[in-house]
């Protein structure tokens, strides 16, 4: 197994969040029932992560 290079460490999380957002948007547009649950979950995770990172950047002494 090889270690992730600098690109993997820099772009891994943003690509995962982008993939989750894309899955959530497609699921919201194309499906019903379970697709609604999937879209809510897939769109909530990037939102929560973004809010936590934003709060950490603005209030570093609280986290």
C-alpha positions as CSV (number, residue, x, y, z in Angstrom):
1,X,0.0,0.0,0.0
2,X,1.3,3.4,-0.8
3,X,0.9,6.6,1.1
4,X,-1.3,9.4,-0.4
5,X,0.8,12.1,-2.0
6,X,0.3,15.8,-1.4
7,X,-2.5,15.9,-4.0
8,X,-4.5,13.2,-2.2
9,X,-4.3,15.0,1.1
10,X,-5.3,18.3,-0.3
11,X,-8.1,17.2,-2.7
12,X,-9.4,14.1,-1.0
13,X,-12.0,15.8,1.3
14,X,-13.2,18.4,-1.2
15,X,-13.7,15.7,-3.8
16,X,-15.6,13.5,-1.3
17,X,-17.9,16.4,-0.4
18,X,-18.4,17.3,-4.1
19,X,-19.3,13.6,-4.8
20,X,-21.8,13.6,-1.9
21,X,-23.4,16.8,-3.1
22,X,-23.7,15.5,-6.7
23,X,-25.3,12.3,-5.4
24,X,-27.7,14.2,-3.3
25,X,-28.8,16.5,-6.1
26,X,-29.3,13.7,-8.6
27,X,-31.2,11.7,-6.0
28,X,-33.4,14.6,-5.2
29,X,-34.2,15.2,-8.9
30,X,-34.7,11.6,-10.1
31,X,-36.2,9.5,-7.3
32,X,-38.8,9.3,-4.6
33,X,-39.1,7.6,-1.2
34,X,-35.6,6.3,-0.4
35,X,-34.2,8.8,-2.8
36,X,-35.5,11.6,-0.7
37,X,-33.8,10.2,2.4
38,X,-30.6,9.7,0.4
39,X,-30.7,13.3,-0.9
40,X,-31.3,14.8,2.5
41,X,-28.4,12.8,4.0
42,X,-26.1,13.4,1.1
43,X,-26.8,17.2,1.1
44,X,-26.7,17.5,4.9
45,X,-23.2,16.1,5.4
46,X,-21.4,18.7,3.2
47,X,-23.4,21.5,4.8
48,X,-22.6,20.4,8.4
49,X,-18.9,20.0,7.5
50,X,-18.8,23.4,5.9
51,X,-20.5,25.0,8.9
52,X,-18.1,23.3,11.3
53,X,-15.0,24.4,9.3
54,X,-16.4,27.9,9.1
55,X,-17.0,28.1,12.8
56,X,-13.6,26.7,13.6
57,X,-12.0,29.3,11.3
58,X,-13.9,32.2,12.9
59,X,-13.7,31.1,16.5
60,X,-10.5,29.1,16.9
61,X,-10.5,29.3,20.7
62,X,-13.9,27.6,21.1
63,X,-13.1,24.4,19.3
